[in-house]
C-alpha cells in the first residue's frame, strides 16, 4: 500500500511525503502506521479522525484534515491523504 500525504496552503503543496507499507497487516493498521510516519516526517501534529474523514476515506480512499482536526493547529489549509496503490 502506498499513501500520498500533502500539506497544502493556498492551493500550493508546502510539503509532501509518500509512505509505503508492504506488510501483511490489515488495511486499517497500514493506514494508521502510515499516518504516524507521515506526521513525523512532515513535522505536524496528530489529526483527529472526524466522522467525515472516516466516511470520505472509506468511500474514496482519500480525505482532508483541516486545521479543526489538529489540536495545535496546522500551518497549511489542510493535510490531504490519498491511497495511490492498494495491495
VEXMI-201559 format. One record per atom (N, C-alpha, C, CB): residue number from 1; residue in one letter; atom name; x, z, y. Coordinates in pm, 1 decimal, always signed. Glycine has a CB too. Example, Ala and Ser with C-alpha at 12.3 -4.5 7.8 and 13.67 -1.06 7.14 Angstrom:
2
1  A  N  +1319.0  +780.0  -569.0
1  A  CA  +1230.0  +780.0  -450.0
1  A  C  +1320.0  +780.0  -330.0
1  A  CB  +1130.8  +904.6  -447.3
2  S  N  +1285.0  +708.0  -225.0
2  S  CA  +1367.0  +714.0  -106.0
2  S  C  +1290.0  +787.0  +3.0
2  S  CB  +1408.4  +572.5  -59.8
END
This chain:
87
1  X  N  +84.7  +0.0  -117.1
1  X  CA  +0.0  +0.0  +0.0
1  X  C  +89.3  +0.0  +123.5
1  X  CB  -96.4  +121.9  -0.2
2  X  N  +52.2  -81.6  +220.3
2  X  CA  +120.7  -83.2  +349.6
2  X  C  +17.6  -58.2  +459.0
2  X  CB  +195.7  -218.9  +372.8
3  X  N  +52.2  +31.4  +548.7
3  X  CA  -35.3  +62.0  +661.7
3  X  C  +44.4  +45.7  +790.4
3  X  CB  -94.5  +206.4  +650.4
4  X  N  -14.6  -27.4  +883.8
4  X  CA  +47.7  -52.2  +1013.7
4  X  C  -13.4  +43.4  +1115.3
4  X  CB  +29.0  -201.1  +1058.3
5  X  N  +71.5  +118.2  +1182.5
5  X  CA  +30.0  +210.6  +1287.5
5  X  C  +83.6  +158.4  +1419.4
5  X  CB  +80.6  +356.0  +1259.5
6  X  N  -1.7  +157.9  +1520.9
6  X  CA  +45.5  +116.0  +1653.5
6  X  C  -15.5  +203.8  +1761.0
6  X  CB  +11.1  -32.0  +1680.0
7  X  N  +68.6  +245.8  +1851.7
7  X  CA  +28.9  +325.1  +1967.7
7  X  C  +11.0  +227.7  +2083.5
7  X  CB  +135.5  +437.5  +2001.8
8  X  N  -110.8  +222.4  +2138.4
8  X  CA  -145.2  +120.3  +2237.0
8  X  C  -185.9  +183.5  +2369.6
8  X  CB  -257.8  +31.4  +2184.4
9  X  N  -138.4  +123.2  +2478.0
9  X  CA  -179.1  +163.5  +2613.0
9  X  C  -197.6  +37.7  +2696.4
9  X  CB  -73.6  +259.7  +2679.0
10  X  N  -309.9  +27.2  +2762.0
10  X  CA  -342.3  -89.0  +2846.2
10  X  C  -323.3  -220.3  +2770.0
10  X  CB  -255.0  -88.9  +2972.8
11  X  N  -368.7  -223.0  +2645.6
11  X  CA  -361.5  -341.0  +2558.2
11  X  C  -219.6  -386.3  +2526.3
11  X  CB  -435.4  -454.6  +2621.5
12  X  N  -122.6  -296.8  +2539.8
12  X  CA  +16.2  -326.1  +2503.4
12  X  C  +61.9  -223.6  +2399.6
12  X  CB  +109.7  -323.9  +2629.4
13  X  N  +132.9  -270.2  +2300.3
13  X  CA  +184.6  -180.2  +2197.7
13  X  C  +306.2  -106.9  +2253.4
13  X  CB  +221.2  -258.3  +2067.6
14  X  N  +296.9  +25.7  +2260.0
14  X  CA  +409.7  +107.0  +2306.4
14  X  C  +511.0  +127.7  +2194.1
14  X  CB  +360.1  +243.3  +2359.1
15  X  N  +458.7  +165.0  +2077.6
15  X  CA  +543.5  +186.5  +1959.4
15  X  C  +461.1  +150.0  +1836.7
15  X  CB  +595.8  +335.8  +1951.0
16  X  N  +531.2  +109.8  +1731.2
16  X  CA  +462.4  +75.8  +1608.1
16  X  C  +551.3  +106.5  +1488.7
16  X  CB  +420.9  -71.6  +1608.0
17  X  N  +487.0  +126.0  +1375.0
17  X  CA  +560.2  +150.4  +1251.3
17  X  C  +471.9  +105.6  +1135.5
17  X  CB  +600.8  +301.6  +1237.0
18  X  N  +534.5  +51.3  +1032.8
18  X  CA  +463.9  +15.6  +909.7
18  X  C  +514.4  +106.7  +799.3
18  X  CB  +484.8  -135.5  +872.4
19  X  N  +422.3  +171.7  +731.7
19  X  CA  +455.7  +265.2  +624.7
19  X  C  +414.5  +203.3  +491.9
19  X  CB  +386.0  +403.3  +646.2
20  X  N  +505.4  +206.8  +395.5
20  X  CA  +479.0  +155.3  +262.3
20  X  C  +480.1  +270.2  +162.8
20  X  CB  +582.4  +47.8  +223.0
21  X  N  +379.2  +273.8  +77.2
21  X  CA  +370.9  +375.3  -28.1
21  X  C  +338.8  +304.3  -158.7
21  X  CB  +262.6  +484.7  +5.2
22  X  N  +437.7  +295.4  -246.6
22  X  CA  +422.1  +226.6  -374.9
22  X  C  +397.8  +323.2  -490.2
22  X  CB  +544.8  +143.1  -403.9
23  X  N  +362.1  +445.8  -459.3
23  X  CA  +340.1  +544.4  -564.6
23  X  C  +212.6  +511.6  -643.0
23  X  CB  +331.4  +686.3  -504.5
24  X  N  +195.0  +579.7  -754.0
24  X  CA  +75.3  +562.4  -837.2
24  X  C  -33.2  +663.5  -800.8
24  X  CB  +111.5  +576.0  -985.6
25  X  N  -22.5  +722.6  -686.1
25  X  CA  -117.5  +824.6  -641.2
25  X  C  -249.1  +759.8  -597.7
25  X  CB  -57.4  +907.2  -525.2
26  X  N  -348.0  +841.8  -564.6
26  X  CA  -477.7  +790.7  -520.1
26  X  C  -465.3  +729.9  -380.2
26  X  CB  -584.0  +903.5  -520.9
27  X  N  -562.9  +648.6  -344.5
27  X  CA  -563.5  +583.4  -213.0
27  X  C  -565.1  +688.2  -102.2
27  X  CB  -685.3  +488.8  -199.1
28  X  N  -646.1  +791.0  -118.9
28  X  CA  -656.0  +896.2  -17.9
28  X  C  -522.6  +965.7  +2.8
28  X  CB  -761.9  +998.1  -57.6
29  X  N  -453.5  +1000.3  -105.0
29  X  CA  -323.3  +1065.3  -92.1
29  X  C  -221.2  +973.3  -25.9
29  X  CB  -272.5  +1109.3  -229.1
30  X  N  -224.3  +845.9  -59.2
30  X  CA  -132.9  +749.7  +4.3
30  X  C  -159.8  +741.2  +154.5
30  X  CB  -147.4  +609.7  -60.5
31  X  N  -286.5  +735.5  +191.2
31  X  CA  -322.8  +726.6  +332.7
31  X  C  -277.3  +850.7  +407.4
31  X  CB  -474.4  +707.9  +348.6
32  X  N  -304.8  +968.8  +352.2
32  X  CA  -267.8  +1092.5  +421.4
32  X  C  -116.2  +1107.2  +433.2
32  X  CB  -326.1  +1213.5  +348.2
33  X  N  -41.9  +1071.2  +329.7
33  X  CA  +105.0  +1075.1  +337.6
33  X  C  +156.2  +975.8  +441.9
33  X  CB  +167.7  +1044.0  +199.6
34  X  N  +93.8  +859.2  +447.6
34  X  CA  +134.1  +758.1  +545.6
34  X  C  +108.8  +805.0  +687.9
34  X  CB  +60.0  +627.5  +520.6
35  X  N  -4.6  +870.0  +709.4
35  X  CA  -34.2  +924.8  +842.5
35  X  C  +70.3  +1028.8  +880.1
35  X  CB  -176.2  +987.3  +846.4
36  X  N  +102.0  +1118.8  +788.4
36  X  CA  +203.9  +1221.6  +815.6
36  X  C  +338.2  +1158.4  +852.0
36  X  CB  +220.9  +1313.7  +693.4
37  X  N  +377.9  +1058.5  +777.2
37  X  CA  +506.3  +992.8  +803.1
37  X  C  +503.5  +917.2  +935.8
37  X  CB  +541.4  +896.7  +688.4
38  X  N  +393.1  +848.6  +964.8
38  X  CA  +382.4  +770.5  +1088.6
38  X  C  +385.1  +858.9  +1212.6
38  X  CB  +254.5  +688.1  +1087.5
39  X  N  +311.4  +969.9  +1210.5
39  X  CA  +311.0  +1055.0  +1329.4
39  X  C  +448.0  +1117.5  +1353.0
39  X  CB  +205.2  +1164.6  +1316.1
40  X  N  +520.7  +1141.6  +1244.4
40  X  CA  +657.0  +1193.1  +1258.8
40  X  C  +746.8  +1086.3  +1322.9
40  X  CB  +714.2  +1236.8  +1120.5
41  X  N  +738.2  +964.2  +1273.7
41  X  CA  +822.6  +855.7  +1326.9
41  X  C  +783.4  +816.3  +1469.1
41  X  CB  +814.0  +733.4  +1236.0
42  X  N  +654.6  +823.5  +1501.0
42  X  CA  +608.2  +788.7  +1635.3
42  X  C  +616.7  +905.8  +1732.4
42  X  CB  +465.9  +738.4  +1629.3
43  X  N  +648.9  +1024.5  +1679.7
43  X  CA  +662.2  +1145.7  +1759.4
43  X  C  +534.4  +1178.1  +1837.7
43  X  CB  +779.0  +1131.7  +1855.0
44  X  N  +423.5  +1182.7  +1763.1
44  X  CA  +295.2  +1219.6  +1821.8
44  X  C  +232.7  +1329.7  +1736.4
44  X  CB  +200.1  +1095.7  +1832.4
45  X  N  +126.8  +1390.3  +1788.1
45  X  CA  +58.8  +1496.8  +1715.7
45  X  C  -26.1  +1444.3  +1600.6
45  X  CB  -27.6  +1576.0  +1810.4
46  X  N  -83.1  +1537.8  +1528.6
46  X  CA  -168.2  +1505.2  +1414.2
46  X  C  -310.2  +1475.2  +1463.4
46  X  CB  -169.1  +1622.0  +1310.5
47  X  N  -364.7  +1358.8  +1430.1
47  X  CA  -501.2  +1329.0  +1473.5
47  X  C  -604.2  +1397.3  +1385.0
47  X  CB  -524.9  +1178.7  +1473.9
48  X  N  -718.4  +1427.4  +1442.3
48  X  CA  -831.5  +1480.0  +1366.0
48  X  C  -915.6  +1361.4  +1318.9
48  X  CB  -917.4  +1580.2  +1452.0
49  X  N  -950.2  +1364.0  +1190.8
49  X  CA  -1035.5  +1258.3  +1136.2
49  X  C  -1180.9  +1290.8  +1169.7
49  X  CB  -1015.6  +1243.8  +981.3
50  X  N  -1234.9  +1223.5  +1268.6
50  X  CA  -1374.5  +1241.0  +1306.6
50  X  C  -1461.5  +1154.7  +1214.9
50  X  CB  -1396.9  +1203.7  +1456.8
51  X  N  -1590.5  +1185.4  +1203.1
51  X  CA  -1676.8  +1106.3  +1114.1
51  X  C  -1669.8  +955.5  +1139.3
51  X  CB  -1819.3  +1152.1  +1129.0
52  X  N  -1658.0  +914.1  +1265.0
52  X  CA  -1647.4  +771.6  +1296.1
52  X  C  -1519.4  +712.1  +1237.3
52  X  CB  -1651.1  +749.7  +1448.1
53  X  N  -1407.2  +787.0  +1243.9
53  X  CA  -1281.5  +737.9  +1187.0
53  X  C  -1294.0  +716.7  +1036.4
53  X  CB  -1167.2  +835.9  +1216.9
54  X  N  -1355.8  +811.4  +969.9
54  X  CA  -1372.3  +802.0  +824.7
54  X  C  -1459.7  +681.6  +790.0
54  X  CB  -1434.5  +932.4  +767.7
55  X  N  -1569.7  +667.3  +861.1
55  X  CA  -1661.9  +555.9  +836.4
55  X  C  -1592.7  +421.6  +858.8
55  X  CB  -1785.6  +567.3  +927.3
56  X  N  -1523.6  +406.3  +971.4
56  X  CA  -1453.5  +280.7  +1001.9
56  X  C  -1345.6  +250.0  +898.9
56  X  CB  -1391.2  +287.3  +1141.4
57  X  N  -1270.9  +353.4  +860.0
57  X  CA  -1161.6  +329.8  +765.5
57  X  C  -1215.1  +288.9  +628.5
57  X  CB  -1074.3  +455.2  +752.5
58  X  N  -1321.8  +352.6  +584.7
58  X  CA  -1381.7  +314.5  +456.5
58  X  C  -1435.9  +172.0  +460.0
58  X  CB  -1493.7  +411.6  +419.4
59  X  N  -1498.2  +135.5  +569.9
59  X  CA  -1563.7  +5.1  +580.2
59  X  C  -1467.5  -109.8  +609.6
59  X  CB  -1668.3  +10.1  +687.2
60  X  N  -1371.9  -87.3  +700.0
60  X  CA  -1286.4  -195.7  +747.4
60  X  C  -1138.2  -180.3  +711.3
60  X  CB  -1299.5  -206.6  +895.2
61  X  N  -1101.0  -67.8  +649.5
61  X  CA  -960.2  -35.1  +622.7
61  X  C  -880.0  -32.6  +752.6
61  X  CB  -898.4  -136.9  +524.1
62  X  N  -946.5  +14.9  +858.7
62  X  CA  -885.9  +18.1  +991.9
62  X  C  -961.0  +120.5  +1075.1
62  X  CB  -888.8  -123.1  +1060.1
63  X  N  -890.9  +194.0  +1160.1
63  X  CA  -957.2  +286.8  +1251.8
63  X  C  -868.5  +312.7  +1373.2
63  X  CB  -991.0  +419.9  +1180.2
64  X  N  -930.1  +364.7  +1477.2
64  X  CA  -858.8  +401.9  +1600.5
64  X  C  -882.0  +549.4  +1628.4
64  X  CB  -905.9  +315.0  +1721.7
65  X  N  -773.5  +616.7  +1659.5
65  X  CA  -780.8  +755.9  +1702.7
65  X  C  -757.6  +757.5  +1853.3
65  X  CB  -675.7  +846.3  +1626.9
66  X  N  -857.1  +799.2  +1929.4
66  X  CA  -841.6  +807.8  +2074.5
66  X  C  -781.4  +942.9  +2110.3
66  X  CB  -977.8  +787.3  +2146.8
67  X  N  -754.9  +964.3  +2236.5
67  X  CA  -695.0  +1090.4  +2282.2
67  X  C  -780.6  +1211.0  +2243.3
67  X  CB  -675.3  +1087.6  +2434.2
68  X  N  -911.7  +1191.5  +2227.7
68  X  CA  -1001.4  +1300.9  +2187.7
68  X  C  -970.3  +1351.3  +2047.2
68  X  CB  -1147.0  +1255.1  +2194.7
69  X  N  -902.6  +1271.1  +1966.9
69  X  CA  -868.9  +1309.1  +1829.4
69  X  C  -742.0  +1393.7  +1821.5
69  X  CB  -852.3  +1184.9  +1744.1
70  X  N  -674.0  +1410.8  +1934.0
70  X  CA  -547.3  +1483.5  +1936.7
70  X  C  -560.4  +1608.4  +2022.4
70  X  CB  -433.8  +1393.7  +1989.6
71  X  N  -520.4  +1721.8  +1968.0
71  X  CA  -529.5  +1848.0  +2041.5
71  X  C  -441.3  +1844.6  +2165.8
71  X  CB  -489.6  +1965.8  +1951.3
72  X  N  -319.4  +1793.8  +2150.3
72  X  CA  -226.0  +1792.6  +2262.6
72  X  C  -230.9  +1663.3  +2343.1
72  X  CB  -86.3  +1814.7  +2212.4
73  X  N  -331.1  +1580.2  +2321.1
73  X  CA  -344.2  +1454.9  +2393.9
73  X  C  -257.9  +1345.9  +2333.7
73  X  CB  -308.1  +1474.6  +2539.2
74  X  N  -256.1  +1232.4  +2398.5
74  X  CA  -185.9  +1114.3  +2349.2
74  X  C  -132.6  +1037.2  +2467.9
74  X  CB  -278.8  +1025.0  +2262.1
75  X  N  -8.7  +989.0  +2457.6
75  X  CA  +48.8  +917.2  +2571.2
75  X  C  -13.2  +779.3  +2591.0
75  X  CB  +197.9  +903.3  +2553.0
76  X  N  -69.5  +721.9  +2486.9
76  X  CA  -134.9  +592.0  +2497.2
76  X  C  -285.8  +607.3  +2503.7
76  X  CB  -96.3  +503.3  +2379.5
77  X  N  -354.5  +493.4  +2494.8
77  X  CA  -500.2  +494.8  +2494.6
77  X  C  -554.2  +527.8  +2355.8
77  X  CB  -554.9  +360.0  +2541.9
78  X  N  -484.8  +481.3  +2252.2
78  X  CA  -527.6  +509.5  +2114.8
78  X  C  -415.5  +479.6  +2015.5
78  X  CB  -652.8  +427.2  +2079.5
79  X  N  -430.9  +538.9  +1898.2
79  X  CA  -345.2  +510.2  +1783.3
79  X  C  -432.9  +434.7  +1684.1
79  X  CB  -283.0  +642.9  +1719.2
80  X  N  -390.6  +316.2  +1649.0
80  X  CA  -466.6  +236.7  +1552.4
80  X  C  -390.2  +230.4  +1421.7
80  X  CB  -494.1  +94.0  +1606.4
81  X  N  -463.8  +242.9  +1312.1
81  X  CA  -402.8  +228.0  +1180.7
81  X  C  -483.3  +124.9  +1103.5
81  X  CB  -396.7  +364.3  +1104.2
82  X  N  -410.9  +38.0  +1032.3
82  X  CA  -475.2  -69.9  +959.3
82  X  C  -401.5  -95.6  +828.8
82  X  CB  -480.5  -197.6  +1044.3
83  X  N  -476.0  -100.4  +719.0
83  X  CA  -416.5  -134.7  +590.3
83  X  C  -387.3  -284.2  +592.6
83  X  CB  -511.0  -96.1  +469.9
84  X  N  -259.8  -320.7  +571.6
84  X  CA  -225.0  -461.9  +570.8
84  X  C  -197.5  -514.3  +430.3
84  X  CB  -104.6  -485.4  +658.4
85  X  N  -178.6  -421.7  +335.5
85  X  CA  -162.6  -461.6  +195.8
85  X  C  -209.1  -347.5  +107.3
85  X  CB  -14.9  -499.9  +164.2
86  X  N  -302.2  -378.4  +21.1
86  X  CA  -358.2  -277.7  -69.8
86  X  C  -309.3  -306.6  -211.2
86  X  CB  -514.8  -277.1  -64.3
87  X  N  -289.4  -198.3  -288.7
87  X  CA  -245.6  -214.6  -427.3
87  X  C  -352.7  -280.3  -510.7
87  X  CB  -208.1  -80.4  -488.0
END
